[in-house]
């Protein structure tokens, strides 16, 4: 059971949609097209996520509906002196929904639904590290009610709550010196949840805008169930069954601080963001059965930084966007492995908006990001021999992990 729980905890480190750790940075097509440098721009309903104070910059009601697709994620492992082993690419669809409405002259209320953390990692069934991870999954859905106020014509504040649902799942192989069995650890998405909060500031002066956003950490206790698949061997199935049953996994999703500046000159906007994610709070994970700690794991992650740069040009009914970001991994070298081959990365984005929203016709926002990860070396994992009653683990040679990814977002904007 302990080995199974260790693996469950490790899935929380699965690479997400191309932000550091398991964070998903792309939460709206307009911001995505500008490389995520949107903290000081945030002038539509997606400000609920990027900077709630920005809601006061427009005086219309607005509804944003769309999705982000992780359209092409390629990752591989090349053991030293061996052949490259590929992961399985997936097409994951992540919802983005925002609604805002002004009231009382200088106030705006809104609500957003998005997916700030997650995405699956899948390896081929023949992957030599299948005792560590075969399929791993982290899913979240965040509901974010918000209110903003224009304190003065040039200064606004915004506050919101985060109510986040969270799901974890892992399927892996258990090795018995020849035969293998499989176990799955899983909870249901809407069964486990936690609360957090966020706040934002925005100040404008002439052509300049300054913005800041803070999001608190969120603690979620996951009530997971460990189940087993029959191997066809009665003795192995009996041994595996002893490790099944309920357990609790505690996850602290990290807090973050985003600082931004934007310069608007005519029909062009230039923006820069500096983002800090407090991954150092993610220093330990516990798995409990009742009040007994089945596992206490030190992760020893570091706080990470990201620089984001964006450009926007309005040209009649079209708006063009370009962006770039440099994101720093929080993962120390000792944690690098098939569950998290995380690395520093560069993102290159482009976007376009078509049409002016109003009436029944929405504007259409499209953006795409290509992400190149730095190659990351992973240490060897030793083989653990099985006993008569417990599974062992196949070893994994030291090697190099390589990852690239692509995200495509489509949003529809209605104003009234």
N, C-alpha and C positions, 0 to 999 in steps of 0.2 A: 504493500500500500504506500509506503513512504516514497519509493521510487516514482510511483504513479503521481503522487502529489507534487513531487519536485518538478516533474514534467509539466503538470498543470500550471504551476506558478511561472515556469519559464515561458509559457505561451503569451503571457502578458507583455513580453518583450518583442512580440512579432512586429516586423516593419509595417508601418502604416502608410498612408497615402503621401509618402515622400516628404514629410516633415520629420524632424528629429524624434528619436524614440518611437513611440506608437501614436503620435499626434497627427491629426489631419488638418492642414493649414487652409486648404481651399474650401471656403464656405459660401462662395458667391462668384458668379462668372465675371462681374465687373472688376472685383478685387483680384481675382485670379489672373485676369489679363494684364494686370499691373504688378505681377509678381508678389501679390499680397501686401504691397506697400499702400495700405488703405486706412491706416489709423487716423491720419489727418485729412483724408479725402471724404470718407464715410458719409455720403450725402443722399443715400437711398435707404430703403427698408433693411438692407443687409447690415446697416450700421448697428442693428440690434446685436450682431456678433462682433463686428470690428471696432466699434466705438459708439455706445448708446447715446452719447451726447450729440453725435452727428445727426440724429433724427430731427433736430430742430432746424436743420439747414433747408428743408423743403416743407412747404405748407400744404401739401396735398396728402390725401390718403393714398396708400400704396399697398399693392399685393404682389409678392414675388413668388413664383413657383418654378421649380426646376430640379435638376439632378446633376451630380458629378459622376462620371464614369472613369474608373481606373481601367483604361482600355487596353493597355499593353504593359504588363509588368514582367520583366525577364530577370531571373536571378539564377546563378549557377555556383557550383562548388568544384574547384579543381584541386584534388589532393596532390601533394608534392610527389612528382614522379608518376602520376596517374592520369586517367582520362577525365574530362569534364563531365559533371553530372548536372542536368538541368532541372529546375523547378517547373511546376505546372502553372502556366499563365491563366489568369482569370479575368472576367469582366464584371466588376462589382459596381453596383448602382447605389449611390448614396443620396438621399433626399435633401432638398433645400427649400424651406417654406418660410416666408416672412410676411407679416402684416403690420402696418402702422397707420395711426389715425391721429391727427392733431385735435386738440380740444382746449377750451378755455383761453384762447389767445396765444399763450406762450408754452403750452404743454403738448407733448406727443406721447401716446401710449402705443405699445407694440408687443408682438409675440413672435418668436422664431422657433423653428424646429429644424435641427441639423444633426450631424454626426461628427463630433469633435475628435474621437479616437477610434482606432480599429483597423480592420481589413485582414483577410486570411493569408496564411502562408501554406502552400502545398508543395510537397516534393513527390517525385515519381515513386511508385511502390518499390522499385529496386534500389532506391537511394541508400547508400551505405550508412547513413545516419538515422535510419528509420526507428531505431531504438530510442533516439532522442526526440524526434518529431517526424511524423508522417503527414498529418494535417492539423493545423492549429488555427484558432479563430478568436478574434476579439471584436465585439460589436457594441456600439453605444448609440443611444438616441437621446438628445438633449432638448428639453422644453424650456424656453427662455423668455418669460414675461419681463417687460421693460417699461420704464417711464423716463422721459427726458424733459428738462426745463431750460428755456432760454433765460438765464439770470439777467443778462444785459443783451443788447443787440450783437455784441461781439463775444460773449462768453456763455457757454452752455455746459450743463452737467447731465449725466444720465446714470440710472441705477437699474439693476436687474437681478433676478434670481435664476439659478440653474438647477433644474430637476432632471437628473440624468439616469437613464436606465442602462444596464450593462450586462453583457453576456460573455462568458468564456467557454471555450470548448477545445478539446484535444483528442486526437486519435493517434495512437502509436503502437509499435510492435513490442511484444515482450519475448525475449529470447530464452530458450530452454536447452541450449547446447546443440540445437538442430531444429526442432520444431519451434514455431513461433505462434503466439496468440496476439490478439488485439484488444485494447481497452479504450474506452471513450469516457471523458470527463466533461460534464455539461450542466449548465443551468438554462433556464428560459429567460429571454431578454427582459420581459416586463415583470418578472418576479423580484428582481433585485435593483435597488436604486439608491441614490444619495443626493443631498442638497449642497449647493454652493451659491456664491453671489458674484456679481461683477459691477464695476463702476467705470465711468469714463468722463473725460474733460475735453472740451474743444474751445480754442481761442482763435479768432480771426482778426487780422489787421491789414487792410489793403489787400495786397496780392498774397499775403502769407497766411498759413494756417498751421496751428500746432495742436496735436492731439495726444492723449494718453489713455490707456485702458488697462485695467487690472482684473484678472479673473482668479478667484480663490481656488484652492485645492478642493477636491470632492472625494469623500471616503465612501466606498461601496463594499458591503459584505455580501459575498456571493455564496448562496447555498447550492453547492454542486452535488451531483450524483455520479458516482463511478460505476460504469457498466462494462461487461465483457462480452466479446463475441466468441462463439465456440470454435475451438481449434480442431475438433474432431478427435482429440485425445482426452479421454476421461480424466486421467490423472492431472494433466496440465490444466484442464478446465476447472477442476476442483481447487487447485492451487491458486489460480487467478481469481476465482470467486471469493476467496477469503479476503481479497483486497478491495472488493466492491462495497458500495454503500455511500452514505452521506458524508460530506465534509464542508467546511467553510473556508473561503479564500477572501482575504481582505486586500483591497487595492486602494491606494491613494493616488488619484489622478492629480497631476502637479498643477500648482498655481503658475500664472504667467503675467508678465508686464510687457506692454507694447508702447513704444514711444514713436511718434511720427511727426514729420514736417512736410508741408506741401507748398509749392509756389505756383500760383496761377497767373499766366501771362496771356491775355487775350483768349484764344481758343485752345491753348496748350496748358497742361498741368504736369509738373514734375514732383515726384514724391519719394521720400526716403523713410524707411522704418528701421528701428532697432528693437528686436524682440529678445526677451529673456524668459526661459522656461526653467522653473525651479525643480529640476530633476534630482537635485541632491536630497530632497525630501523622500525620494524613492530609494531609500537606503536599506530597507528591510521589508520582507514579505513574510506573513505568517499564514499557516494553514492549520485550522483547528478542527478537532472532532470533540464536540462538547466544549469543555474547558481545557482540554489537553492539547498542547501545541505539537502537532505532527511534524511541523517543519518551521524553522526560523531561518530564513535565508538572507544573507547580506548581499545586496546588489552593488552598493558603492558607486552609484551613478554621480555624474558631475552636472552642475548647472550648465545649460547650453545657451548659445547666442545665435541669432540669425540677422543678417543684413538683407534688406529688401529694397529694390529700386524700381520705380514705376514711371511710365510716361503715358499721357493721354492727349489726343488731338481730336477736336470736334470739327467736322466738316459737313455742314448741312444736316441731312438726316442720318449721317454715319458718324460714329465715334470709333477711333482706332486706339488700341492700347498695346504697349510693349512692357515687358518686365524681366527682371533678373533677381535671383536671390542666392545667397550663400548660407547654408545651414550647417551648424556644427553638431556632430553626434555627442550625446551625453554618455555613451557606453564605453567603459574601460576595456582594454584589450583582453583582460581575463574573461570577460563575458561573451566575447565574440564566438558565434557558433551557428549551427543550422537553424536555430529558432530565431536568432537575431543577428544576421550579418550586417549590422548597422554601420554607417560610415558618414563622413562629411559628404555633402552633396551640393551641386549647382543646379539651379532650375532656370529654364528659359521659357518665357511665356509670350503669347500673342492673343489678342482679343478684338472683337468688333461688336458694336451695337447697331441695330438697324431699326429705324423708325422712331417716332416720338410717341410715348404712351399717352393715352387719353381716350375716353369713351370705351367702346367695346374692344378696341384694337390695342394689343400690347406692343411694347418694344421687345425685340429679341436680342439677347446677349449671348455670345458664344466666346469661349476661351479655351486655350489649350496650353498645357505645360509639358515640356520634356525635361526629365530629370536624370542627371548622370551622377552616380555614386562613385566615390573613390574606392578602388579595390581595398579589401580588408583581409589581413592574414588572421587565420583562426588556429588556435592551438590544438594539439592532438587530444583526443578523449580516449582513455584506456578502456579495454574490455573488462566487464565485470562478469565473472563466472557465475552460473546459476547454482543454486543448492537444490535439495530435494523438494523444498517447499516454496522457494521464491525464484522469480525470474532473474536472469542476468541481463546484460546490455552489451550489444555489439559495439566495438570500439570504432573510432573515426580518426583517420590520419589528419595531421596538420595540413593546411592548404589555404587556398585563396578564394574568397567570395567576391563575386562581381554582380552588380545590380544596375539596371536601367529601368525607367518607368515613364509612362505617359498618362496624363489626365485630360479629359475633355468635359467641359461643363456647358450646359444649356439652361438659360433662365428666361422666363417670360415676365415682364413688368407691366402691371396695370396701374394707372393713376386716375384719381377722380377728385 
